[in-house]
Amino acid sequence: MPVNLIPLRTSIITLFLLVVSLSAYSQSSNLQVVAMPGDGIYTLLRRHGLNPSEHLHKFVEINKDRFGKDNGLIVGKSYTLPDGAASVDNTEIANDNTRVATVDNKTLSNVTAGPAKVSARVIEMPLFGEKYSRVEVKSTKLQGAVYYLSSGHGGPDPGAVGKYGNHDLAEDEYAYDVTIRLARVLMEHGATVYMIVQDPENGIRDEGILKMDRNEVVYPNKPIPLNHSARLRQRTEAVNGLYLKHKGGYQRMLAIHVDSRSESQNIDVFFYHHENSKDGEQLAKNIHQTFTNKYRRYQPNRDYSGNVTQRGSLYVIKYSHPPTVFIELGNIRNVKDQRRFVIADNRQALANWIYEGLLSDYTAQ
């Protein structure tokens, strides 16, 4: 993808993190690399700074006896990269604050533009807000995994609204805060993450009452339409377009929402998947199992009633190409559930628990 040099005031950060594996730091012209879980040829080439459209045929030629079924990569097997592979060892910031990553003084064209500095272990992501913009890559546990994170509603549609004293709690604000916290945790462990709904002004927030606004956009920088069907179609098309770029790799989509029911109804986090998606079902079950374990540990005196259900009629589940799980975090009108949202540590716990479920799913592949 060519790097588009656009002004910072109109740019929206794309959370496309190119994590460079340790083996790529060799200066040899023909690097030997090991296929990770979820790797496809495109993913492997991009991770080491190679444009698939230019290097695919050469890669297949020099590794022709090392592929599995349907020319797939074999996890744990070594592959030789074509000439030109190198580590990302330098980052320049253009005059307009747009990121331009370079490899051996050559522009790395498949790194998505955005005002973010990239180094081997630290990423600066302004989308996360000033306090949380510095992201330390702690591990490569999720290297090779691609996630699409879409918080519910946004723009002209706040979604469900609950009353908390004299304050209004909007679904889109709290779903977004949990989602962007999850994005940060995933990046800390080497995942490639796309925030499908993005708020260019509000990063991760620690306030209890999150101010309602209408400035969210959809990747890469599209205004969110008022029409309900158009909104769903817009974000699904964004996911599906990105999915083609990573075809062959491990890809998962999460739609994160907050429910609205009777004020008296306290509900636990629950999960929907498509009835014909085995991968989506397994993903939902892995996250659900993590929540079950956490409740058993931290709230041993009460049962966890969240469940996994088929719901193929939901638009984003039905039409998104990657295996998709739709998550409802709780009832925004219930006082007990509201504590799950208005306390920042609880929002972080939700993000952390979802991450652990995602990690469990990825390592089981």
C-alpha positions as CSV (number, residue, x, y, z in Angstrom):
1,M,0.0,0.0,0.0
2,P,1.6,3.3,-0.9
3,V,2.2,5.7,1.9
4,N,-0.2,8.6,1.6
5,L,1.2,11.9,3.0
6,I,-1.9,13.6,4.4
7,P,-2.0,16.4,7.0
8,L,-2.2,15.3,10.6
9,R,-5.4,17.3,11.2
10,T,-7.2,15.1,8.7
11,S,-5.4,11.8,9.2
12,I,-6.8,8.9,11.2
13,I,-4.4,6.5,12.7
14,T,-4.6,3.0,11.1
15,L,-3.7,0.5,13.8
16,F,-1.7,-1.6,11.4
17,L,1.3,-2.8,13.3
18,L,4.0,-4.4,11.4
19,V,5.8,-6.5,14.0
20,V,9.3,-7.6,12.9
21,S,10.3,-11.0,14.1
22,L,13.7,-11.4,15.8
23,S,15.0,-13.5,13.0
24,A,14.6,-10.5,10.6
25,Y,17.4,-8.6,12.2
26,S,20.1,-10.5,10.4
27,Q,21.8,-8.5,7.6
28,S,22.0,-11.5,5.3
29,S,20.5,-10.9,1.8
30,N,18.7,-14.2,2.1
31,L,17.1,-14.5,5.5
32,Q,15.8,-17.8,7.0
33,V,12.6,-17.3,8.9
34,V,10.2,-19.6,10.7
35,A,6.5,-19.7,9.9
36,M,4.4,-18.8,13.0
37,P,0.8,-19.9,13.8
38,G,-1.6,-18.1,11.4
39,D,1.1,-17.2,8.9
40,G,0.2,-17.1,5.2
41,I,2.7,-16.2,2.5
42,Y,1.4,-12.7,2.3
43,T,1.6,-12.2,6.1
44,L,5.1,-13.6,6.2
45,L,6.4,-11.4,3.4
46,R,4.9,-8.2,4.8
47,R,6.3,-8.9,8.2
48,H,9.8,-8.9,6.8
49,G,9.3,-5.7,4.6
50,L,8.6,-7.4,1.3
51,N,5.8,-6.5,-1.0
52,P,3.9,-9.7,-1.9
53,S,3.0,-8.4,-5.4
54,E,6.8,-8.1,-6.2
55,H,8.2,-11.1,-4.2
56,L,5.5,-13.7,-4.1
57,H,6.7,-15.7,-7.2
58,K,10.3,-15.7,-6.1
59,F,9.4,-16.8,-2.6
60,V,7.4,-19.7,-4.0
61,E,10.2,-20.7,-6.4
62,I,12.9,-20.8,-3.8
63,N,10.8,-22.6,-1.2
64,K,8.9,-24.9,-3.6
65,D,9.5,-28.1,-1.6
66,R,8.5,-26.7,1.8
67,F,4.8,-26.1,1.4
68,G,1.9,-28.0,2.9
69,K,-1.6,-28.6,1.6
70,D,-2.8,-25.9,-0.9
71,N,0.7,-24.3,-0.9
72,G,0.2,-23.3,2.7
73,L,3.0,-22.6,5.1
74,I,3.9,-25.2,7.7
75,V,4.1,-23.9,11.3
76,G,7.6,-24.2,12.7
77,K,9.2,-24.8,9.3
78,S,12.0,-22.5,8.0
79,Y,11.6,-20.5,4.8
80,T,14.1,-18.5,2.7
81,L,13.1,-15.0,1.9
82,P,14.0,-13.4,-1.4
83,D,16.7,-10.7,-1.6
84,G,15.6,-7.4,-0.1
85,A,14.2,-8.6,3.2
86,A,15.5,-6.6,6.2
87,S,14.6,-5.3,9.6
88,V,12.8,-2.1,10.1
89,D,15.8,-0.2,11.6
90,N,14.9,3.4,11.1
91,T,11.8,5.6,11.2
92,E,11.5,9.1,9.8
93,I,8.7,11.5,10.5
94,A,7.7,13.5,7.5
95,N,7.2,17.3,7.7
96,D,3.4,16.7,8.0
97,N,3.9,14.3,10.9
98,T,3.0,11.3,8.8
99,R,4.9,8.2,9.5
100,V,7.3,7.0,6.8
101,A,9.2,3.8,7.8
102,T,12.4,3.0,6.0
103,V,14.4,-0.1,5.5
104,D,18.0,0.4,4.6
105,N,17.1,3.9,3.5
106,K,14.3,2.7,1.2
107,T,10.7,3.6,1.8
108,L,8.7,0.7,3.1
109,S,5.6,1.0,1.0
110,N,3.5,-1.5,2.8
111,V,3.5,0.2,6.1
112,T,0.3,2.2,6.5
113,A,0.7,5.9,6.9
114,G,-0.1,7.5,10.3
115,P,1.6,9.8,12.8
116,A,3.3,7.1,14.7
117,K,6.9,6.3,15.5
118,V,7.9,2.7,15.2
119,S,10.9,1.0,16.8
120,A,11.6,-2.6,17.6
121,R,10.0,-2.5,21.0
122,V,8.0,0.7,21.3
123,I,5.2,2.3,19.3
124,E,3.8,5.8,19.6
125,M,0.1,5.7,18.8
126,P,-1.6,9.1,19.3
127,L,-5.0,7.4,18.7
128,F,-4.7,6.0,22.2
129,G,-4.5,9.5,23.8
130,E,-1.5,11.2,25.4
131,K,-1.4,9.1,28.5
132,Y,-1.5,5.8,26.7
133,S,0.1,6.6,23.4
134,R,3.4,4.9,24.2
135,V,2.9,1.1,23.6
136,E,5.7,-1.3,24.6
137,V,5.7,-4.5,22.6
138,K,6.1,-7.0,25.4
139,S,6.0,-10.2,23.5
140,T,5.3,-11.8,20.1
141,K,2.6,-14.1,21.4
142,L,0.1,-12.9,18.8
143,Q,2.6,-12.3,16.0
144,G,0.8,-13.3,12.7
145,A,-2.7,-12.7,14.1
146,V,-4.8,-10.0,12.5
147,Y,-7.8,-8.5,14.4
148,Y,-10.6,-6.2,13.3
149,L,-12.2,-4.4,16.2
150,S,-15.5,-2.6,15.7
151,S,-17.2,-0.9,18.6
152,G,-21.0,-0.5,18.3
153,H,-22.8,2.6,16.8
154,G,-20.9,5.9,16.9
155,G,-21.1,9.1,14.9
156,P,-24.7,10.3,14.8
157,D,-25.9,7.2,16.7
158,P,-25.0,6.9,20.4
159,G,-26.6,3.5,20.6
160,A,-28.3,2.5,23.9
161,V,-28.4,5.2,26.6
162,G,-28.7,4.6,30.3
163,K,-29.2,7.0,33.3
164,Y,-26.5,7.1,36.0
165,G,-27.6,9.7,38.5
166,N,-27.9,12.9,36.6
167,H,-25.7,11.6,33.8
168,D,-26.4,9.8,30.5
169,L,-24.2,6.8,29.6
170,A,-23.9,6.2,25.9
171,E,-23.2,2.7,24.5
172,D,-20.9,3.9,21.8
173,E,-18.6,5.7,24.3
174,Y,-18.2,2.8,26.6
175,A,-18.0,0.1,23.9
176,Y,-15.3,2.2,22.2
177,D,-13.2,2.6,25.4
178,V,-13.2,-1.1,26.0
179,T,-12.4,-1.7,22.3
180,I,-9.5,0.7,22.1
181,R,-8.1,-0.7,25.4
182,L,-8.3,-4.2,23.8
183,A,-6.5,-2.9,20.7
184,R,-3.6,-1.6,22.9
185,V,-3.2,-4.9,24.8
186,L,-3.3,-6.9,21.5
187,M,-0.5,-4.6,20.1
188,E,1.5,-5.2,23.2
189,H,1.7,-8.8,22.2
190,G,2.6,-8.4,18.6
191,A,-0.8,-8.5,16.8
192,T,-1.8,-6.6,13.8
193,V,-4.9,-4.6,14.8
194,Y,-7.4,-2.5,12.8
195,M,-9.7,-0.2,14.7
196,I,-12.7,-0.1,12.4
197,V,-14.5,2.6,14.3
198,Q,-12.1,5.4,15.4
199,D,-12.4,8.6,17.5
200,P,-9.7,11.0,16.4
201,E,-10.1,13.2,19.6
202,N,-10.8,10.7,22.4
203,G,-8.2,8.1,23.2
204,I,-8.3,5.8,26.2
205,R,-10.2,7.6,28.9
206,D,-10.1,7.0,32.7
207,E,-13.1,9.2,33.6
208,G,-16.2,7.5,35.0
209,I,-18.6,9.5,32.9
210,L,-17.5,9.5,29.3
211,K,-18.7,12.6,27.4
212,M,-21.0,11.9,24.5
213,D,-19.9,13.2,21.1
214,R,-20.5,12.5,17.4
215,N,-17.0,12.7,15.9
216,E,-16.3,8.9,15.4
217,V,-15.4,7.8,11.8
218,V,-15.0,4.4,10.1
219,Y,-11.7,3.2,8.7
220,P,-9.9,4.7,6.9
221,N,-11.6,8.1,7.5
222,K,-15.2,7.9,6.5
223,P,-18.1,9.8,8.1
224,I,-20.6,7.5,9.8
225,P,-24.0,7.7,8.0
226,L,-27.2,8.1,10.0
227,N,-29.0,5.3,8.2
228,H,-28.7,2.1,10.2
229,S,-28.2,-0.3,7.2
230,A,-25.7,2.0,5.6
231,R,-23.7,2.1,8.9
232,L,-23.5,-1.7,9.1
233,R,-22.6,-2.0,5.4
234,Q,-19.9,0.6,5.7
235,R,-18.0,-1.0,8.5
236,T,-18.5,-4.5,7.1
237,E,-17.1,-3.5,3.7
238,A,-14.1,-1.9,5.5
239,V,-13.3,-5.2,7.2
240,N,-13.8,-7.3,4.1
241,G,-11.5,-5.1,2.1
242,L,-8.8,-5.5,4.6
243,Y,-9.4,-9.2,4.9
244,L,-8.4,-9.7,1.3
245,K,-5.0,-8.2,2.0
246,H,-4.3,-10.7,4.7
247,K,-5.9,-13.7,3.0
248,G,-4.4,-17.0,4.2
249,G,-3.5,-15.8,7.6
250,Y,-5.2,-16.0,11.0
251,Q,-7.9,-13.2,11.0
252,R,-10.7,-12.6,13.5
253,M,-13.4,-9.9,13.8
254,L,-14.9,-8.6,17.1
255,A,-18.0,-6.4,17.3
256,I,-18.2,-5.0,20.8
257,H,-21.6,-3.6,22.1
258,V,-23.4,-2.7,25.2
259,D,-27.0,-4.0,25.6
260,S,-30.1,-2.2,26.8
261,R,-32.8,-4.1,28.8
262,S,-35.1,-3.5,31.7
263,E,-33.4,-1.6,34.5
264,S,-33.9,-4.5,36.8
265,Q,-32.1,-7.0,34.6
266,N,-28.5,-7.6,35.5
267,I,-26.7,-9.6,32.8
268,D,-23.3,-11.0,32.3
269,V,-21.1,-10.7,29.2
270,F,-22.4,-12.9,26.4
271,F,-21.3,-13.8,22.8
272,Y,-22.9,-14.4,19.4
273,H,-21.5,-16.2,16.4
274,H,-22.7,-17.5,13.0
275,E,-24.1,-21.0,13.0
276,N,-22.0,-22.0,10.0
277,S,-18.7,-20.6,11.4
278,K,-16.8,-23.3,13.3
279,D,-13.9,-20.8,13.8
280,G,-16.3,-18.1,15.0
281,E,-18.0,-20.6,17.4
282,Q,-14.6,-21.7,18.8
283,L,-13.5,-18.1,19.2
284,A,-16.6,-17.3,21.2
285,K,-16.2,-20.4,23.4
286,N,-12.6,-19.5,24.1
287,I,-13.5,-16.0,25.3
288,H,-16.5,-17.3,27.2
289,Q,-14.3,-19.9,29.0
290,T,-11.9,-17.2,30.0
291,F,-14.7,-15.1,31.5
292,T,-16.1,-18.2,33.3
293,N,-12.7,-18.9,34.8
294,K,-12.3,-15.3,35.9
295,Y,-15.6,-15.2,37.6
296,R,-14.9,-18.5,39.3
297,R,-11.7,-17.0,40.7
298,Y,-12.8,-13.4,41.5
299,Q,-16.4,-14.0,42.4
300,P,-16.6,-17.5,43.6
301,N,-19.9,-17.0,45.4
302,R,-21.9,-16.4,42.2
303,D,-22.4,-18.2,38.9
304,Y,-21.4,-16.6,35.6
305,S,-24.5,-16.7,33.4
306,G,-23.0,-15.3,30.2
307,N,-23.4,-17.7,27.3
308,V,-22.5,-18.4,23.7
309,T,-25.3,-18.3,21.1
310,Q,-25.8,-18.7,17.4
311,R,-27.1,-15.4,15.9
312,G,-26.4,-15.6,12.1
313,S,-29.0,-13.0,11.4
314,L,-26.9,-10.1,12.8
315,Y,-25.5,-8.2,9.8
316,V,-21.9,-8.0,10.9
317,I,-21.8,-11.7,11.7
318,K,-23.6,-12.7,8.5
319,Y,-21.6,-10.6,6.1
320,S,-18.1,-10.2,7.6
321,H,-15.6,-12.5,5.9
322,P,-13.3,-13.3,8.9
323,P,-14.7,-15.4,11.7
324,T,-16.7,-13.0,13.8
325,V,-17.9,-12.8,17.4
326,F,-20.5,-10.2,18.6
327,I,-20.0,-9.3,22.2
328,E,-22.5,-7.7,24.6
329,L,-20.8,-6.3,27.6
330,G,-23.8,-5.8,29.8
331,N,-27.0,-3.8,30.4
332,I,-26.3,-0.1,30.3
333,R,-29.6,0.6,32.2
334,N,-28.9,-1.7,35.1
335,V,-27.1,-0.2,38.2
336,K,-24.9,-3.3,38.8
337,D,-23.9,-3.5,35.2
338,Q,-23.2,0.2,35.0
339,R,-20.4,-0.3,37.6
340,R,-18.8,-2.6,35.0
341,F,-18.6,0.5,32.7
342,V,-18.1,3.6,34.7
343,I,-15.1,2.3,36.6
344,A,-12.1,2.5,34.3
345,D,-10.3,-0.5,35.9
346,N,-13.4,-2.6,35.1
347,R,-13.2,-1.5,31.5
348,Q,-9.6,-2.5,31.4
349,A,-10.4,-5.8,33.0
350,L,-13.0,-6.5,30.3
351,A,-10.3,-5.7,27.6
352,N,-7.7,-7.9,29.4
353,W,-10.1,-10.9,29.7
354,I,-11.1,-10.7,26.1
355,Y,-7.4,-10.6,25.1
356,E,-6.8,-13.7,27.2
357,G,-9.6,-15.5,25.3
358,L,-8.2,-14.4,22.0
359,L,-4.8,-15.6,23.0
360,S,-6.2,-19.0,24.0
361,D,-7.9,-19.2,20.6
362,Y,-4.8,-18.3,18.6
363,T,-2.4,-20.6,20.4
364,A,-4.9,-23.5,19.9
365,Q,-4.6,-23.2,16.1
